[in-house]
Amino acid sequence: MENIDVRFTSRMQRIIRNAEREALQSKAGIVKSAHLLIACLYEKGGALGDLILHTDISLNSIRDTAELTNAYQTMKVDYFDRLITVEVAKVIDVAVNYMNHYNQIFVNEGHLLKALITTKALDSYLSRKTREIILRLGTTSRDMFTHLGNYTFPVINTKGIRKVRLEDEEIFVAFVKENFSQEWASTIKSAFMLIEPSIYVALDENEKFIGFAAYDIYQNKKGYFGPMGVVTSNRANRAGYALLHHCLKDMKEVGYEYAIIGGAGPIEFYEKACNAVVIPSVSVSN
């Protein structure tokens, strides 16, 4: 894999650095897939905190197995300071593909874990059951919650942000269907049956929709934030941050003590934006 221009979340950057520290303590000093896994398990935030609780993974066992692997090719890439194996390069490449598939702009730990498992890079280290648990807990969207009762709202940009209007329905529903999904479009369409849909929209300088956020509309669940979506080309301008806080402020004013963020994909975004935390998994049984 050639060097690629890719952006990593803060957690992913930390995982990369910790993987290099693990490699430095090994005999070869080369970053292997096992070191990426160990670095993920160091993380206690997001969905990764669940992994140690629901698996019997032994870090020392992983380290010992990695030391036995001597047949590998190495290469140098820009986003690692140390040499990495070709297998690691492939894993990162697949993680980038997952990022693109999910229409996101930062590689996160979920993309990495999914790539580690689907490329079979962890087959020598983990049982099938453990790999399945990691896929279930560490690579899928998770519900989160944030406490609104004592939340101090930041100063947010209101330019281009407004409540949706009933006359927006046809164009807005088409926008959601084209840029996100039919499921979301159906959810949005049903919200227009309300006198005042609890949806905020973001518009560009030409008054074209570029994003939206909603609450209390998904399956009529109260205190439930989402869905939210911003077109890829506008995600760096903090439109999502502004949309999120417009909704959360309304939810607090309604009287909600907590907001549930349903099916959060970019977990780290919500952690940083509004101090949200992942709701722990109670059970991982089939």
C-alpha positions in Angstrom: 0.0 0.0 0.0 1.3 3.4 -0.9 1.3 6.4 1.5 -2.2 7.8 1.6 -3.6 11.2 2.6 -6.0 10.2 5.3 -7.2 11.7 8.6 -7.5 9.8 11.8 -9.6 10.7 14.9 -7.7 11.7 18.0 -8.3 8.2 19.5 -6.9 6.6 16.4 -3.8 8.7 16.5 -3.4 7.6 20.1 -3.8 4.0 19.1 -1.2 4.3 16.5 1.3 5.9 18.9 0.6 3.2 21.6 1.0 0.5 18.9 4.4 1.9 18.2 5.3 1.8 21.9 4.3 -1.8 22.0 6.4 -2.6 18.9 9.4 -0.8 20.5 9.2 -3.2 23.4 9.2 -6.3 21.1 12.2 -8.1 19.8 11.8 -6.9 16.2 10.6 -3.4 16.9 8.2 -3.7 14.0 4.5 -2.7 14.3 2.3 -5.8 13.8 -1.4 -6.3 13.8 -1.2 -7.6 17.4 0.2 -4.2 18.5 -2.8 -2.4 17.0 -5.1 -4.7 18.9 -3.3 -4.2 22.2 -3.4 -0.4 21.6 -7.1 -0.6 21.1 -7.5 -2.5 24.3 -5.6 0.2 26.2 -8.5 2.6 25.4 -11.2 2.8 28.0 -13.4 5.3 26.3 -16.0 5.0 23.6 -17.1 1.4 22.8 -13.7 0.0 23.6 -14.2 -0.1 27.3 -16.8 -2.9 26.8 -14.3 -5.2 25.1 -12.2 -6.1 28.2 -15.4 -6.6 30.3 -17.0 -9.0 27.8 -14.0 -11.0 26.6 -11.2 -13.0 28.2 -8.4 -11.4 26.1 -4.9 -11.8 27.6 -2.5 -9.0 26.5 0.5 -11.1 27.5 -0.7 -14.0 25.4 -1.1 -11.7 22.4 2.4 -10.3 22.9 3.9 -13.8 23.2 2.1 -15.0 20.0 3.3 -11.9 18.1 6.9 -12.6 19.1 6.6 -16.1 17.5 5.8 -14.5 14.1 9.0 -14.0 12.3 8.1 -14.3 8.6 6.8 -10.9 7.5 7.6 -8.1 5.0 8.0 -4.5 6.2 7.4 -1.1 4.8 7.5 2.6 5.8 4.4 4.8 5.6 3.9 8.5 6.6 1.4 7.9 9.4 3.7 5.6 11.4 7.1 6.6 12.7 8.3 3.0 12.8 8.4 0.3 10.2 5.1 -1.7 9.9 4.3 -5.1 8.4 2.7 -5.3 5.0 -0.3 -6.9 6.9 -0.7 -3.7 9.0 -0.6 -1.6 5.8 -3.4 -3.7 4.3 -5.4 -3.4 7.5 -5.2 0.4 7.4 -6.1 0.4 3.8 -9.2 -1.7 4.5 -10.0 0.6 7.4 -9.9 3.6 5.0 -12.3 1.7 2.7 -14.7 1.2 5.6 -14.5 4.9 6.4 -15.4 5.8 2.8 -18.1 3.2 2.7 -19.8 4.8 5.7 -19.4 8.2 4.2 -17.2 9.5 7.0 -14.1 11.6 6.8 -11.9 10.3 9.7 -10.7 6.8 10.3 -11.8 5.7 13.7 -11.2 2.7 16.0 -14.3 0.9 14.7 -13.0 1.0 11.2 -9.7 -0.4 12.4 -11.1 -3.2 14.5 -13.4 -4.3 11.7 -10.5 -4.3 9.3 -8.3 -6.3 11.7 -11.0 -9.0 11.9 -12.2 -9.1 8.3 -8.6 -9.3 7.0 -8.1 -12.3 9.3 -5.2 -10.5 10.9 -6.3 -11.5 14.3 -7.2 -15.2 13.6 -3.9 -16.4 15.3 -4.6 -14.3 18.4 -8.3 -14.5 19.2 -11.0 -17.2 19.2 -13.9 -17.0 16.8 -16.2 -16.1 19.7 -14.0 -13.3 20.8 -13.7 -11.9 17.3 -17.5 -11.9 17.0 -17.8 -10.0 20.3 -15.4 -7.4 19.1 -17.3 -7.0 15.9 -20.6 -6.6 17.8 -19.3 -4.2 20.5 -16.4 -2.4 18.9 -17.3 -1.8 15.3 -21.0 -1.0 15.2 -23.1 2.1 16.0 -23.8 2.4 19.7 -26.4 4.3 21.7 -25.0 7.1 23.9 -26.4 9.5 26.5 -25.5 12.9 27.7 -26.7 14.7 30.8 -28.6 17.9 30.1 -29.5 18.8 33.6 -26.2 20.6 34.4 -24.9 21.0 30.8 -23.3 24.3 30.0 -24.0 25.1 26.4 -21.3 26.5 24.2 -21.7 29.6 22.0 -22.7 28.1 18.7 -22.9 29.3 15.2 -26.5 30.1 14.1 -25.7 31.2 10.6 -27.5 29.0 8.1 -29.2 27.0 10.9 -33.0 27.1 11.3 -36.0 25.0 12.2 -37.5 23.1 9.3 -40.7 24.5 7.8 -43.7 22.6 6.6 -43.2 23.9 3.1 -39.7 22.3 3.1 -41.1 18.8 3.1 -40.8 17.7 -0.5 -37.4 19.1 -1.2 -36.0 18.2 2.3 -37.2 14.6 2.2 -35.7 14.2 -1.2 -32.4 15.7 0.1 -32.3 13.2 3.0 -33.1 10.2 0.7 -30.4 11.2 -1.8 -27.6 11.9 0.6 -28.3 9.5 3.5 -30.9 6.7 3.3 -34.5 5.7 2.5 -35.0 4.8 6.2 -34.0 8.3 7.4 -36.1 9.9 4.6 -39.1 7.9 5.8 -38.5 8.9 9.4 -38.2 12.6 8.4 -41.4 12.3 6.2 -43.4 11.0 9.2 -42.2 13.9 11.3 -43.9 16.3 8.9 -47.2 15.0 10.2 -46.5 17.1 13.3 -47.5 20.7 13.5 -43.9 21.7 14.3 -41.4 19.0 13.4 -38.5 19.0 15.9 -35.9 19.2 13.1 -33.1 21.7 12.5 -31.6 22.2 9.1 -28.3 23.7 7.9 -28.2 25.6 4.6 -25.3 26.9 2.5 -24.9 30.4 1.2 -27.3 29.5 -1.7 -30.0 28.3 0.7 -29.4 24.7 -0.2 -29.7 22.0 2.4 -26.3 20.6 3.6 -27.4 18.9 6.8 -30.0 18.3 9.5 -30.5 17.1 13.1 -33.7 16.0 14.8 -35.1 14.8 18.1 -38.2 13.1 19.3 -39.1 11.8 15.9 -37.5 8.3 15.6 -40.2 5.7 16.3 -41.8 8.4 18.4 -39.2 8.0 21.2 -39.1 10.9 23.6 -35.8 12.2 24.7 -34.1 10.6 21.7 -31.7 12.6 19.6 -31.3 11.6 15.9 -31.0 11.1 13.2 -28.4 13.7 12.2 -26.5 14.0 9.0 -24.3 16.5 7.2 -23.1 16.1 3.6 -19.4 15.1 3.5 -18.2 18.3 1.9 -19.5 20.4 4.8 -18.5 18.3 7.8 -15.3 20.2 8.5 -17.2 23.5 9.0 -18.8 22.4 12.4 -22.3 22.4 11.0 -23.0 19.1 12.8 -21.8 20.6 16.1 -24.2 23.5 15.7 -27.1 21.3 14.7 -26.5 19.0 17.6 -26.5 21.8 20.2 -29.6 23.5 18.7 -31.5 20.2 19.3 -30.0 19.6 22.8 -30.9 23.1 23.9 -34.5 22.5 22.8 -34.5 19.2 24.6 -33.3 20.7 27.8 -35.9 23.5 27.6 -38.6 20.8 27.1 -37.5 19.4 30.4 -35.4 16.4 29.5 -32.7 15.6 32.1 -30.8 13.3 29.7 -30.7 12.9 25.9 -30.2 9.5 24.3 -28.2 9.7 21.1 -29.3 6.8 19.0 -27.0 4.6 17.0 -24.0 7.0 17.2 -21.5 6.1 14.5 -18.8 8.7 15.1 -18.6 8.1 18.8 -15.7 10.3 19.5 -17.5 13.3 17.9 -20.3 13.0 20.5 -17.8 12.4 23.3 -16.1 15.7 22.5 -19.1 17.7 21.4 -21.4 17.1 24.3 -19.7 14.8 26.9 -21.8 11.9 25.7 -20.8 8.4 26.9 -21.6 5.0 25.4 -24.3 3.1 27.1 -22.6 -0.2 28.3 -23.7 -3.4 26.8 -25.5 -5.6 29.3 -25.2 -8.9 27.3 -23.5 -10.1 24.2 -25.1 -13.5 24.1 -26.7 -14.7 20.8 
